[in-house]
């Protein structure tokens, strides 16, 4: 009686594990031609430090690039 219960439990566990993979959905994306379906991006200059001031953002980027320029850094 005890071995029969173990066999039934083993078969039940095996069938449960075998059927667990059957519920997987296909992971293929359906694209709509010409439509971007992702999250819309906001420009970097519209964030908190610059508050929509594109000229100030451009100046900050130029200053940052010049600070990373080895030729300019080594001339001083």
N, C-alpha and C positions, 0 to 999 in steps of 0.2 A: 504494500500500500504506500509506503514511504517513497520507494523508488519510482512508483508511477506518478506520484505528485511532483517529484523532482523532474521527471521527464516532461511532464505537462508544463511545468513552470519554465523549463529550459526552452521548449518549443514556443511558448508564448513570448518569452523574452527575445528569442531569435526572430520571430515573425514581426514583433514590434520594431526591432532595429531594422529589419529588411524593408518595412513599409515606411519608415521615417523619411527616407530619401525620395519617396514618391510625391511628396507635397511641395516640391520645389517649383517655383514659378520661373518661367523663362526670363532672362535678364537682358533682353534685346530692347533697345530704345526705338520707339516709333518717331522718326523725324518728320516734321512738317516743313515742306520745302519753303525756304526763304524766311522762316520765322525763327528767331532766337528764343529758346525756351528756358534759358538760365536766368540767374538773378541779374538784374540790370546793375551795371557798374556806375558809380559816381566818379567824376574826375577827382584827382588827388587834391587839387587846390580848393575844392568845396568843403574840405574837412575843417576841423576845429582850429588849427593854428592859423590858417589863412582866411577862413570865412568867405570864400568865393573870390578872393583877390588874386587873379591869375598872374599879374605882374609881380607881386610880392613872392609868389611861389616860384616863378621863373628866376628871380634874383636869388632866392635861397638855393635853388638847384645849381645855378652857375657858381655861387660861392662854394658850395659843397664840392663841385667838380674841381675847382681850382685848388681847394685844400688837399685834394687827393692826387694832384698832378705832381709827379716826382721832380720834374724839371723846375717848376716854380718853387717847390719846397727846398730844393738843394741850392738854389741861387742865393737865398738869403743868408 
